[in-house]
């Protein structure tokens, strides 16, 4: 059988694949390219939250925004404006419905094939992609498949959340709760994350940072304990649930896979190791890749500054070796710094002088110990 030929192939119809397609579609002569989107067809339930100071390219998909953010721990609670940032939420259903029902019909040069990729092979003029259905030839290949050579992550951020409705006004829907450490039950690092969509409807999520994934009832018991502790008179019903796991790794990532394909998304290290946030990083990377593609330049490497990789490594080692100190670290971070400064730091947009100020506000001994271990 003669393999179909494409100019561009994207493997993976997830966050990275669709965002790259969107950015490519904005480039000159886009309609002249024959594009293949390969995906295994598995159901996706992921939603995304992120902060930004300006409108996002997918701002029209945002269903709720919060101008304020909260942090809570034993003996400390703070709700601050995030200005100039705003915290946004895009539900997975809204994201995928837009791309599948609006974006695709407007871009007839895209062919979608549901198949499992078995192998990517480099050829003289591009790539040969073997799937369980058929093979495809392509000049350019972007893949979200994680190469087998990549190490297993040292830690996982794993979570389960309940979308709950209450009979009476319960939540402050003007502030999202980034971290709430007031319920400490387990040895692993864990906290509650709350997105209040209205005064009577919210996502309440139990999040863990650990090497091992916990059983379902652990998340659920933590959510129940949190609700009983903070809202003892609450009457609620669970309308739906979400769960997931995000790799947290300090390893060096490559831009290219084993056959020379360009890696995107998690496979390219777009997940920030210490927080698990990826949406904005994927957006920035997609914009760079699309511009490089049109200008026929060497694909851009992931935008990462070495010292932030060092900071992430210190925190990951601390989470793994001394999880009991993490609530104190984050308490000091949010207590001694303004919310916009914290977000700018987590976004890797701070100067070295600003970072020195932030680290001076944290428990210094644990970081010094980890720095010594890192270098020696």
N, C-alpha and C positions, 0 to 999 in steps of 0.2 A: 504494500500500500504506500502511495506517495504521501509523505507527511505534509500537512498544511503549513504554510509559511507565514510568519508574522514579523512585523518590524519591532514590536515591543511585547514582551510577555511579563505579566506580574503574577507571581505565585502567592496566593493568600488573599481572600476577600475579607480582610479584617480592618482594623484601624489604620495600619500603615499602608496596606494595598489600596484602599479607597482614597486615602488622603493623597497618595502619590498620583493616582489617576486624576483626581481633581486638579492638582497643580499642573500636571502635564496637559490637561485639557485647556488651560489658559495660555499655553504657549503658541507661537505662530505655526501655521500649517498643520495643526493638530489633526484636522479632519482627513488629512492625506495619509496618516499612519494607520496601518492595520494592527490592531491591538488585541491581545488575548489575555483574559483574566481566568486563571486556573484556581479552583478551590475544591476542597474535598466535600463541601456541602454540609458539613456538620453544623448543627444549630449553635448560634452564638447568643449569649445572654448578657454580655458585658455592657456596662455603662461607664461613662467617663466624667470625672470632675477635674477642674483645673482653674488656675487663676490667670488673669491677664490684665494689662493696663490699657490695652486698646482692643478694638473689635477683632475677634478671631475670624479667619476665613470661613468658619462654619458657625458663625454667631447666630445665624437664622435657625439653627437646630437647638439652641439653648432653650430649655424649658423653665429654668429657675436660676436666679442669680442672688448672691448674698453680698451686701456691702460690708458686713462685719463678720469676724471670725472669732471663735472662742477656744480657749484652752483651759482645762481643769485638771487639778491633781489634789492630793491631800493637803489641805491648808492653803491652797491658792486657786483662784478662779479669775479669769480675765476675758473680757469681751472688748475687742478693739476694732476700729475702722481699719479696713485693708487699703484704703485709698492711697495711691492711685490705682490699686488693683481691685478687681472684683472676682469673686469666686463663682464659677459657673458649673452647671450640670447638663449633660447631654445623655438622655436615656438611650440604651442600645437600640430599642425598637425604632425610635425616631431617626437615629443615625442610619440604620440599615434600610429602613423604609424609604428614606430620601434617596439614597444611592441606587437602590434596586428599582424604585418606582418612578423617580424623577430624573436622576442623573443618567442612568442607562438609556432610557428612551430618547434623550437629547443627544446622545453620543453613539450613533449607529455604527461607528467604526470599531466598537468594542464587541468582541465575542466572548461570552461566558461559557466555560466548560466545567462541569462538576466531575472531577476525577482525582484520584490519589497519585501524586507524583512519586515515581519509583526511583528515578535517576535523572541527573542533569549532566550532560556531557559537552565538553568544549569542542567546537568544530572550527574549521578555517574561517568561516564567515559568520560565526555566531555560536548558537547552542542547539543541541538536540535534547528535547525533554521527553522522557519516556513516562507514560502514565499507565494505570491499569485499564484504560480504555483504548488509547492510541498514542502515537508519538507526534511531536510538533517541532518544527524548526523555527527559530527566532533569531533575529539579529542582536537583540538586547534582552537580557533577563534580569529581573528584579525579584528577589525571593525573601519571603518572611519565614522560610523553614530554617529552624535552628540546626546548624551543621552538627553531625555526631561527634566531631572532634572537640566541640566546646565542652568545657568542664561542667559538671553538675554544680548548681549554685550552692554556696556555703549555707545560705539561709533562704527561707521563703517568707514572703508576706502573704498570709493566707487569712481568709475572712468568710464570714457568713452574716448576712443582714436580713432583717425583717422590714418590710414595708407595712406600717401599721396605721390604722385609723382609730381615732379616739372619739368618744361621745361628746366631750367638752373641749374647749380651748386649752391646749396643753403646752405647745411648743412656741418658742420665740422664732418666728419664721423670717426674721431679719438677720439672723446670724447662724452660720454653719459651725458645728463643733468639730474642729480638726482632730483633737485628741482629748479624751477624758480618762484620766488614770485613777479616778476616785474609787473604782472597784478593782482591787488587787487580790486575786484568788490563787493564781497559778505562778509557777516559777518562771515560765517564759515571759518575755515582754508582751504585754497585751493592753489594749485600751478600747474604748468605745468611740465610734465615729457616728455623728448624727447629722443628717441632712433634713431639715424641716421644710417641707414644700408648702405647708400651710400651718395654721395653728392646730389643726386636727389630723394632719397627715405627715408622716416622716419616715425616713429610712434610718433604722437604728442597727448599727453593724458592729459586731465583735471582730477585732483585728488582732492577729498574732504575728510576731517576728520570731521565727524559730527554725531549727533545722528539720524538725519533724512536723508533719501535718497532724492536727489533733482530730478527734472524732467529732461527729456532728453535734452530739449532745453537749459538748464542751462550749461551743459557740452559743448554743441556745440557752444553756444555763447562765452564761455570763450576761446575755441580753436580759433574761428574766430578772436576774439579781439587780442589774442596773435600773431597770424600770421600777422595780419594787423599792429600791433605795431612793430614787430621785422623784418618782411619781407614785407614792404609796396608795393613792386613791384612784389610780387610773383604771379605766375600763377600755380595753382596746381589742381590735380584731386584726389578725394578720391577713393582708390582702395578697401578698406574694413574697417571694424570698429571692435572694441572689447569693452566690458564693463564687469564690475563685482563689487562685494562687498566683503570685507574681514572683519571679526569680529575683533574688538580691545577690548580686555577684560583683566582686571587685576585680575580676579578671579583665585582661585586655581583650577588646573585641576587634575583629578585622572587618573591613568594609566588604571583603570578598569571600565567597564560599569556596568549596573545594574545586569546582570547575571554573572558577572565575566569575560566577554570577554575582551581581551586586546585592548585598544583603540590606534588608530594611527592617524597621521595627525592633522587636526584642532581639532578633538575630544579629542586629548591628549594634546592640548595646544601648538602645534608646531609652531603656528603663533606668531611671536614676537609682543607683544601687542602694542608697540609704533611705529613700522615701517610697519608691515604687511608682512615682509619678512619671508618666511617659507621653501623655497626649500632646502637650505643647512641644516637646522635644521632637516628636514624630512630625509635627507640622513644620517646624523649622527645617528639619532634614529633608522633608518632601519638597519644600520650596527650592532648596539648594540642588537637589537631584534633578528636578525638572529643568532648572536653568542650565545646569551642566549638560543635560541631555541635548537641549536645543543648541547650545553653543559648541557641542561636540567636544567638550572638555573631559578630562579624567574625572570620574565620579568623586564628588566631595567626600572626604572622610567625616565621620561623626564629629560634631562640634563638641569637644570636651577639653577642658583645661586640666593639666596634670595635677595641680594642687588640689582640685576638687575631688579627683580620684583618690588622692591621698587622704583627704578628709573623710570620704565615704569609707575607705578601708579601715580607718581608725574606729569609726562608729560601728561598722559591721563586726569587727573583732570584739568590741566592747559588748555588743548585743549577744554575741556567742559565748563570751567568757565571763561576763559580769552583768547579766540581764537585770539584776536587782537595782543597779544604779541608773538605768535608763530613764525612769520617771523623774529622777532628780535632775538629770542632764537637760531634759526637755523643759522641766519647770523653770530652771535657771535661764534657759534660752528665751522663753516667752515672758518671763518676769522682768528680765533686765534689758530687753530690747523691744523696740516698737514693731508691731506686726508687719508693716511694709518692709522694714529692714530684714526681718526673718524670711519673708517670702523672696526678697531679692537675693538673699544668701542661698536659699534652697534652689533658686533658679540659676545659680552660678553667674550672677550679674554684678557681684560686689567687687570692690577693689581689695587689694591686699591689706591696706590700712583698715578698711571696714571689717575685714575678716579677723584681724588682730583684735579689734574692739569686741567683736562677738565672742571669740574664744576666751578673752579675758573675763567675760561674764559667766563662763561655764566652770564647773569643777575641774580644776587644772590637773590635779594628780592623776586621775584615770586616763586623761589624754596623754600625759607625759609617759605613763607606763606603756600605753599602746604604741606611742611613737618610738620608744626605745626598742620594743619588740619588733616593730615594723622594719627598722633599719639594722637591727643586730640579731 
